[in-house]
């Protein structure tokens, strides 16, 4: 039997942050496409942006400058982690 939880979820330090709508939409597209990667002999080059664009359009996500800036930041971290420190 699992131990009973105590405390308030609203103040829990492990509670994930609430995302703004635009950030949430970008994160949804990112998680659906995070296995669609372009690779080179040196490792992962980045996400397959053709797939990203088609997925965003299929989900009717507004393609704004902020969407691309956020997605690029996530892509950068993903590539760094997959390629390790070289």
C-alpha positions in Angstrom: 0.0 0.0 0.0 1.4 3.4 -0.9 2.0 5.9 1.8 -0.5 8.7 2.1 0.6 12.0 0.7 0.4 15.1 2.7 0.7 18.7 1.7 -0.8 21.0 -0.9 -0.1 20.4 -4.6 -0.4 24.1 -5.3 2.7 24.8 -3.2 4.7 21.7 -3.9 8.3 22.4 -5.1 8.0 19.5 -7.6 4.9 20.8 -9.3 5.7 21.6 -12.9 5.3 25.2 -14.0 2.2 26.3 -15.8 2.9 27.1 -19.4 1.6 30.0 -21.4 -0.6 28.8 -24.3 2.1 29.5 -26.9 4.7 27.7 -24.9 2.4 24.8 -24.3 1.7 24.5 -28.0 5.4 24.6 -28.9 6.1 21.9 -26.2 3.3 19.7 -27.6 4.8 19.9 -31.1 8.3 19.4 -29.7 7.3 16.2 -27.8 5.6 14.8 -30.9 8.6 15.5 -33.1 11.6 14.9 -30.8 12.5 11.6 -32.5 12.5 13.2 -35.9 16.1 14.1 -36.1 18.6 14.9 -38.9 22.0 13.2 -38.3 25.5 13.6 -39.8 28.7 11.7 -39.3 29.4 14.0 -36.4 26.1 13.2 -34.6 22.7 14.8 -34.4 22.4 18.0 -36.4 18.9 19.0 -35.3 15.2 18.3 -35.8 13.7 17.6 -39.1 11.9 21.0 -39.6 9.7 19.7 -42.4 8.1 17.2 -39.9 7.9 20.0 -37.3 6.1 22.3 -39.7 3.6 19.7 -40.9 2.9 18.6 -37.3 2.3 22.2 -36.2 0.0 22.8 -39.2 -1.9 19.6 -38.5 -2.4 20.7 -34.9 -3.4 24.2 -36.1 -0.7 25.8 -34.1 0.0 29.4 -34.9 3.5 29.7 -36.3 4.9 32.8 -34.8 8.4 34.1 -34.2 8.1 33.2 -30.6 7.1 29.6 -31.5 10.3 29.3 -33.5 12.5 30.9 -30.9 11.2 28.5 -28.2 11.4 25.5 -30.4 15.0 26.4 -31.4 16.0 26.7 -27.8 14.6 23.2 -27.0 16.2 21.8 -30.1 19.6 23.3 -29.0 19.4 21.6 -25.6 18.3 18.3 -27.2 21.2 18.3 -29.7 23.7 19.2 -27.0 22.5 16.3 -24.8 22.3 13.8 -27.5 25.8 14.6 -28.9 27.4 15.0 -25.4 30.2 17.4 -24.8 32.7 17.3 -27.7 
